[in-house]
Amino acid sequence: MFKRSHIETLTNRVKEERKFIQVVMGPRQVGKTTLVSQMLENISIEHHFESADAIPNSNATWLQQIWESVRLRMKAGNIAEYLLVIDEIQKIDNWSEVVKQQWDRDTREKINIKVVILGSSRLMIQRGLTESLAGRFETLYLGHWSYAEMESAFGWSKEQYIYFGGYPGSASLIKDEDRWKNYIKDSLIETSISKDILMLTRVDKPALLKRLFELGSLYSGQILSYTKLIGELQDAGNTTTLAHYLNLLSDCGLLGGLEKYAGNVIRKRSSSPKFQVYNNALLTSQDDKLFEDVVVNAKEWGRLVESAVGTHLINHSISERYNLYYWREGNEEVDFILERNGKVVALEVKSGQKSDNTGMAVFARKFNPSRMMLVGTGGIPYDEFLKINPKELF
C-alpha cells in the first residue's frame, strides 16, 4: 500500500516524549485516516482509535468517557504510555474545551496519554485550536495528492493527473468517466459541503453557496469580480456574503479565491478574486466534455494545465506557509505570485505555442521579485514543475 511522506513526520512525533497534541487536518478523501492507521501499524505503543463521525454533535461527554476508559486500561494493565486517536473531532460541540480539560488533567497527574486528533474542516479545527488549545498542539496538514503521488501509487500519466486530479479513491473509476464524475460530485463534493460546511457553520443561503462553488470551479484559473459574479447568480445577496462563502469553501479544501498582489500597499479585500480549485477533479467532474476531447483541444487543455499548477501551489501554500496571489494591472497579468519571508516569486504558466509575456516584465520593474519563472512553453515543463515542492523556489 502506498504511504504518503507525512507518515514519517507523524510517526516520529508520536514516538517522542509527550509534548503536544498532534492535529492531522486536511480535505476529505485525501487519506488522513489511512495515514494514521498505517502509522499505528508501525509503532509498538498501546493505542485506541475512535471516530466521532456517528456521534451526536451535542455529546461532548462521549469524549470524556473515551478518555476515562483509556486511563482505566492503563491502570489495570500497568501500561506506561498510551496513544489515543480521535477522528472527525470537529463533529463534537465544544470539543476543544473538553480536550483541553482532559489533556491538562493528564499533565497534572503525570498520566502519559499521547493524543492524535483528525479533522476535515480546517476552519472548525483551527477555531478550536486557537480558542482553547494554544501552546498545546502541533499541526500536520494533508493536502490533495500531488502528481508525483498519483504517478507513484497508480501509474498515472501527466495527462491523466491534469484531467482527473488527485483523489486516490476515484483512481479505479477513470475508465468509466460518467461513473467517475458521479462519484466526485456525489461522494466528495456534496459530502464535503453538507458535512463540513452546512452542518457546522451557519449558512443562510445554502443554494447560493453550492452555486458559487459550481460556478467558481468552472472558472478555475480565471479572475472574476464579485459584481460580475452577482450577475451570474440568482438571489446573490451582497459581495460580503459571497466572500464569506468562498472562505468556507477554501477552508474545506474545495475552492479558493486568490487576492491581487499589491506589494507593501495595504491590500483591499474587495479586489476581484482569482478562482482556484484545490483539485482539478472538482473542475472536470462538472464539465460535460470528456478526457479524450479535452486533451486535444489546445485552449481547454491550456486552461486545465494552469489550474493544475494552481492546485499544486495552493495546496502547498498551507503546509509550507507561503502566501499565494495573482497580479493584474490593465491588460498586464502574472498568473501566480508567491510570497514568503519578504521574498517574492513571480510565476507564469504557458501551454500554447507562444511564450512571450509582457506582464512579467512590467511586474519585475514594479516589484523587483526574487525570482521569475515560466512553466510550460519556453520554460520548465509543467510535469516537472508539478513534482517540485514550491518552497524550493524561495
N, C-alpha and C positions, 0 to 999 in steps of 0.2 A: 504494500500500500504506500502511495506517495505521501511524503511528510514535508510540510512547509517548514521553511527555515526558522520560523518563530518558535518551533518546539524546543530547540536548543536553549534559547533565551529563557523560556518559561521553566524548563527542567532545572537549569542552573539556579534560577531564583528560588524555586521551591526547595532545593537541596540546601540552601543557605540557612543560617540561623534565623529564627522567626524575627522579622523586622517589619515587613509591610504586608498589607493585604494585596494580593495580586488581582488586578482587574483586567480581564480579557474582553475587549469590545470590538464591534465591527458589524457590518450589514448582515442580514440574513443569508444563509446558504453559502457562506464562504469557508465553512469548516471549523468554526470555533469549538463546537462540542467534540468533533472528531479529533482535533488537535489535542484537547485536554485528555481525551480517552487514550490517545497514543502516548501522551506523557505519563499517564497513570500506569501504563504497562511497563514503562522504563524505570520506575522508581520502586524502592523497597519500603517506603513509608506506608503505614496503615492509612487507608483513606475511605471516605464516604462521599458518594455523589448523589445529589438531589436536584430536581428541576421544579421550578415554580410555575411551569407552563400550565399545569392543570389545577393550580391552587387558586381559590377565590382571592382577588386582589386586596380584599379587606382583611385577610387573615395574616396579620403580621406576627401573631403568636406562633404560627407554624414555624417561623424562623427560630424563635426561642426554643421551641420543642426539639428541633433538629440539633441545635447546639447542645442542649442538655443531654440528649441521647448520646452524643459523641463523648461528652465528659464522663458519663456513666460507663461507657465502653472502655475508656482509658483507665478509669479507676478499677473496674472489675478485672481487666486483663493486665493491669500494671504496665500499661503502654506509655512509653516516654514521650512520643510525639505522634501527632495525627494530622491528616490533611482533610479539610472539609471543602468540598466543591459544590457551589450552588449555581445552577444555570437559569437563565431568563429572570434574573433577580429584579429587573425593573417592573415586573408584573405585580410585585408586592408593594402596597401602600406603605410609605414611611420606612422603607427597607433600610435606608442609610442610618437612621437613628437606632434601629434595632441592632444592626451590625456594629455600630459604634459602641453600644452598651455592652454587647457580648465580647467584643474584641478587648475593650478596656478592662472588663472583669477578668478575662484570661490573663491579661498583662499584670494586673494587680496580684492575682492569686498564683502567678507563675505556672499557668497551665499552657502547655506547648501545643496549642492548636493553630496550625497554619491554615490560611484561607485563600481560596481562589474563587472569584465570582465572575460570571459571564453575563453579558447583556448585548442586545442587538439594537437598542436605541441609544445612540451616543448622547443625545440631548438629555434623556432621563437619567442615564448613568452619571454624566458629568455634573448635572444639577445636584444629585445626591452626594457625590464626592465632595464638591465644593461647600455644600451646606453643612455637612456633618463630619466628614472623614478627613479633613485637612491634616496633612502630615502623616497619615496612616496608610497610604496606598501608593502603589506603582501601577501604571497602565501599560498594556500591550495591545496595540491596535492591529487587527487583522483586516486588511482591505480586500478588495476584489482580486481575483487571481490574475497574475501577470501573464504575458505571452510566454516567457521562459517557463513558468509553472505549467501552463496548459500544454506546451510543447513537450515538456519532460513527462508529464503524467499521462497524456493522451495521444501524443504524437501529432498534434495539430500543426498544420501549415500556418504561415503568417496570414494568408488569405482567410483561412477558417477563423483565426482569432479575431481579425479585423471585423468580420461579419457576425460571428456567433458570440463574441465577447468572452467573459471569463467566469461563467458559472459551472463548477465541476459537475454538479448534479444533472445538468442538461446535456452533458457531452455525448451520452449514448443515444440521444434523440435526434441528432442533427441530420440524419439521413431521411427522416420524415419531417420536413420543415413545418408543416401545419401543426403536427403534434408538438414539435419543439416550441413554436410560437405560443400555443395554448398553455403549455407548461410554464413558460416565462410569465405570461400575463396572469394566469390564474393562481399558480402556486408561489410565485415570487413577488410580483408587483402588487397584486391585490392583498396578499397576506401581509406584506410589509406595511402598506398604507393602513390597512384595517387594524392590525395588532400593534404596530409600533408608533402610529400617529393618532388615529381616531379613538382608540381605546385608552390612550394615556394622556392625551392633550385635548383641551377644549378647541374644537374647530366648528365655527358657526355655519360654515358653508362647505360641507364635505364634498359635494358635487363639483364645486369650484376648484377645490384642491386637486381632485382627480383629473379634472380637465386641464389644469395648469401643468400637471405632470405630463400628460399625454402630449400637449402642445409643445412644452419645453423640451421634451425628449426628441421630438421630430425636428426641432430647431437646434439640436445639439451642435455646438461649434459656431453658432451664429449670435450676433448681438441684436437684441430686440428690446425696444423701450417699453416700459410699463404702460405708457399711454397707448402705444400700438397694440400691446397685449390685451388691454381692456377692450379695444375694438374687436379683437378676435374672440373674446369670451363673452358669453351672455351672463347677465347678473354678476358682473365682475367686482362690484364693490370699489374700493379705492386702492391706490398703489401701495399703501402701508400694509393692507391685508395681503396682497399678493406677495410682497417682500417677506412677510412673516411666514406664509405658507411655503415659500421657496426655501427658507431657512429650515423648516421642519423636514422637507423632502431631502435636503442636504444632510441633515443630522442622521437620517436613516440610510445614507449611502445610496440614494437614488438619483437625485438631480441637483446640481449645484448652479449657482449664478455668480460668475466671476465679476469682480468690480474692475472699473477702469483704473489703471495705474496713474498716479499723479505725483510721483516723486515725494518730496518733503511737504508738498502742499496738503492741507487737511482735505481728506477725500470726502466727497459728497456721497452720502448713502443713496441719493436719488439717481445716481448715474445708471444708465441702461445696463442691465446685466448681460453677460455673455453666457448663454446656457451651456451646461456641460454635464452629460450623464456620467455616472461613476462606472458604468459597464455598458459596452456597445450593444449588448443583448437587449437592453432597455429601449434602445432606439430601433433596432432592426425588427424586433418582435412585433412592433406596432405598425410596420410598413407592409403594404401588400406585395411589394416586389420580392423576388426570390434571389437567393445567393447567386445562382448561375447567370442571372440577368444583371445584377448589380456589379459583379466583378468585372464585366466587360464594358460597363458604362463609365467612361473616364470621369465625368462630372460627379456622379453619385459615389463612385469609389473614392475620389479625392476627398469628398466630404466625410466619408467613413474613416479614412486614414487620419484626417485631422482630429476627428472625435476620439479615435483610439489613442492618439498621442495625448490628447487632453485627459482621457481616463487614467492613463499612466501617471500623468503629472498630478492630478487632483487626488488620487489615492495616496501617493507618496507624500503629498503635502501635509497630510495629517500625521503619518508616522514619523516623517523626517523633519517636521516642524518648520516648513518654509511657507511664505505667502505666495499665492498664485493670482495673477491678474492678467488682463489684456490691455492693450493700448490702442487708442484711435484718436486722430485729430484731423478733421476734414475727411479727405479721401485716403489719408495715410493710416496704415494699420500694422500692428505687430500681433501675431496670434497669441503668444503667451509671454508673460513677464514673471520671472521667479525672483523672490527677494528673501534674503536670509542674512542676518547679522550685518546689515549695511551693504552687502554685495548684491548686485543686480545682474541677472542673466536674461537676455532677450532671445526668444526662440521663434522661428518661423517655420511653418510646415508647407512644403510644396510637393505636389504629386503629379503635376502636369508636365508639359514639355518645357515651359519657361520657368526659370528660377529667379528672375530679377524681382527685386522688391525695394522700391524707393522708401517705403515706410520704415524699414530698418535703419537706413541712413539718416532719416530725419530724427528718429528716436535716439540714435547714437549721438548726434550733435546736441540734442536737448538734455539727455540724461547721463551720457558717458558710462554705459554699463560695463561691468567687469568682463563680460563675455557675450558674444553674439553667435548664435548657432542656426544653421539651416538643416532641417530634417527633410529627407526626400530628395527630389531632383536637384542635383548640384551640390548636395551636402551629404551628411551621414545617412545611409539607407534606413528607412523607418523601422525595419525589423531589427536592425542592430540597436537603434535607439531604444526600442521597447524592452531591451534586455539590460539597459543601463539603469542603475539607481540614480535618480536625478540629483541626489545630494552630492554626487561626484562632480557635477557641473560647477559647484562652488569652490 
